[in-house]
Amino acid sequence: MTEPKRRRAATTGQKMEAGTVALTVSLPEMLQDGTDHAFRETVFGLVQALGYLQACRDAFGRAMGLTGSQFAVLVGVGHCQGENGTSIRAIADHVQMAATHVTTEVGRLLRRGLLLKRPNPEDRRGVLVSLSARGNRAVTEVAPFMRMVNDHLFAGYTAADIEALNRFVRRFHANGEAALAAIRGVESETPRRARRIV
């Protein structure tokens, strides 16, 4: 089977020759010499990289007696609060979590005495959140540990590398939303019994 025929077979579900595997992506930019090998290696590498980031975030949380999510919200408040506090939506956008999840974690951090809240004068339905004195001390104390770990994680990268990574992450976030919507569409239209492979 020639390479063009192999690619068409991979994307249309035709029977393929022994030893070949269907492509996992059909975007021409993601293929090299008609294969998705490099693409798959990149995706697997991304999964592992995200695992490293999650493990580091969890370690920061443990250092404060918190979960990784609670750590992210607490530090996010510190960076967003300004002089008057910050909204749940602003925190959610900063730490890339659902607003409902942030609301839950803010409640837990309030009960721990790490945050303060007050009514939002510009939105009677909302609140403004800020670090308490205890929360500020906790963030200050964990900061050297964070810097040490982040210096290891990002050693060798340039400012241009980080800028490019930021662009990638922003686009990937938008594409991720579209991918999940497509998954929901397929799963809602396909009977459960028809989705079974084995």
C-alpha positions as a printed Julia matrix, in Angstrom:
198×3 Matrix{Float64}:
   0.0    0.0    0.0
   1.45   3.39  -0.97
   1.73   6.15   1.64
  -1.23   8.22   0.29
  -3.4    5.09   0.27
  -2.22   4.16   3.77
  -3.1    7.64   5.02
  -6.55   7.5    3.42
  -7.13   4.07   4.92
  -6.09   5.3    8.34
  -8.49   8.21   8.25
 -11.44   6.43   6.64
 -11.32   3.2    8.62
 -10.42   0.96   5.68
  -8.65  -2.32   6.29
  -4.91  -1.78   6.55
  -1.9   -3.94   5.82
  -0.36  -6.02   8.58
   2.12  -4.07  10.63
   0.47  -0.68  10.08
  -1.54   1.23  12.66
  -4.25   3.79  12.0
  -3.18   7.42  12.3
  -4.24   9.22  15.47
  -4.35  12.64  13.78
  -5.08  13.75  10.21
  -3.85  17.37  10.31
  -1.06  17.57   7.7
   1.01  19.78  10.0
   1.11  17.0   12.59
   2.4   14.34  10.19
   6.01  13.68   9.24
   6.64  11.47   6.22
   3.02  10.38   6.44
   3.28   9.11  10.02
   2.11  10.46  13.37
   5.05   9.01  15.35
   6.53  12.37  16.36
   3.07  13.7   17.18
   2.31  10.79  19.49
   5.68  11.14  21.23
   4.9   14.82  21.81
   1.47  14.05  23.25
   2.84  11.36  25.54
   5.55  13.8   26.62
   2.93  16.43  27.38
   1.01  13.99  29.56
   4.19  13.21  31.5
   5.05  16.92  31.78
   1.6   17.67  33.16
   2.12  14.9   35.67
   5.33  16.59  36.83
   3.53  19.92  37.2
   0.69  18.3   39.15
   3.16  16.51  41.43
   4.98  19.77  42.13
   1.73  21.61  42.86
   0.67  18.84  45.22
   4.06  19.09  46.97
   3.6   22.84  47.44
   0.19  22.14  48.94
   1.56  19.48  51.3
   4.19  21.95  52.5
   1.3   24.17  53.64
  -0.97  21.39  54.88
  -3.27  21.91  51.88
  -4.31  20.07  48.74
  -2.79  21.08  45.43
  -6.01  22.83  44.4
  -6.2   24.74  47.67
  -2.58  25.81  47.26
  -3.3   27.08  43.73
  -6.31  29.08  44.88
  -4.48  30.55  47.88
  -1.5   31.68  45.81
  -3.85  32.84  43.06
  -5.65  35.09  45.53
  -2.31  36.53  46.62
  -1.4   37.44  43.05
  -4.84  38.8   42.1
  -6.03  40.57  45.24
  -4.51  44.02  44.73
  -5.49  46.49  47.44
  -9.18  45.63  47.72
  -9.41  41.87  47.13
 -10.37  39.85  44.07
 -13.47  38.14  42.72
 -14.08  34.42  42.37
 -14.17  34.83  38.59
 -10.78  36.55  38.53
  -9.25  33.79  40.66
 -10.8   31.1   38.45
  -9.43  32.74  35.3
  -5.97  33.1   36.85
  -5.61  29.53  38.12
  -7.57  27.98  35.23
 -10.18  26.23  37.38
 -13.95  26.17  37.21
 -15.52  28.97  39.24
 -17.58  26.42  41.19
 -14.41  24.58  42.2
 -12.76  27.84  43.23
 -15.82  28.75  45.31
 -15.57  25.42  47.15
 -11.86  25.81  47.83
 -12.28  29.44  48.93
 -14.84  28.24  51.48
 -12.38  25.7   52.87
  -9.57  28.26  53.01
 -11.86  30.72  54.78
 -12.6   28.1   57.42
  -8.85  27.56  57.83
  -8.4   31.27  58.49
  -6.2   31.72  55.42
  -8.56  34.02  53.51
 -10.86  36.93  54.21
 -13.95  37.92  52.27
 -16.19  40.95  52.09
 -19.1   42.05  49.89
 -18.17  43.34  46.46
 -19.33  46.98  46.35
 -19.62  46.78  42.56
 -21.6   43.5   42.53
 -24.04  42.91  45.38
 -24.22  39.21  44.5
 -20.47  38.71  44.65
 -17.65  38.86  47.19
 -14.07  40.02  47.2
 -11.45  37.67  48.61
  -8.02  38.46  50.02
  -5.29  36.79  52.03
  -5.57  36.98  55.79
  -2.42  37.7   57.79
  -2.1   33.96  58.33
  -2.58  33.26  54.64
   0.02  35.85  53.68
   2.52  34.24  56.08
   1.81  30.81  54.61
   2.43  32.0   51.05
   5.58  33.86  52.1
   6.96  30.81  53.89
   6.39  28.43  50.96
   7.78  30.85  48.35
  11.47  29.77  48.68
  10.44  26.13  48.15
   8.39  27.13  45.09
  11.26  29.13  43.63
  13.7   26.25  44.09
  11.39  23.73  42.4
  10.43  26.1   39.57
  14.09  26.92  38.95
  14.66  23.19  38.4
  11.58  22.81  36.21
  12.38  25.69  33.89
  16.18  25.65  33.84
  17.56  26.25  30.35
  14.49  27.99  28.97
  14.63  31.53  27.61
  12.05  34.3   27.93
  11.18  33.65  24.28
  10.63  29.95  25.07
   8.21  30.85  27.87
   6.38  33.31  25.63
   5.98  30.62  22.97
   4.84  28.14  25.63
   2.27  30.64  26.88
   0.88  31.03  23.35
   0.73  27.26  22.98
  -1.08  26.81  26.29
  -3.64  29.51  25.5
  -4.45  27.98  22.13
  -4.46  24.48  23.59
  -6.96  25.62  26.24
  -9.36  26.84  23.56
  -8.81  23.72  21.44
  -9.34  21.56  24.53
 -12.78  23.07  25.06
 -13.65  22.29  21.43
 -12.31  18.74  21.75
 -14.36  18.05  24.87
 -17.47  19.41  23.14
 -16.82  17.04  20.24
 -16.41  14.12  22.65
 -19.69  14.95  24.37
 -21.38  15.11  20.98
 -20.1   11.7   19.92
 -20.93  10.08  23.26
 -24.45  11.51  23.31
 -25.2   10.28  19.79
 -23.64   6.83  20.08
 -25.48   4.16  22.09
 -23.35   2.81  24.95
 -23.5   -0.7   23.56
 -22.17   0.52  20.21
 -19.18   2.23  21.88
 -17.84  -1.02  23.29
 -14.71  -2.18  21.49
 -14.13  -5.51  23.25
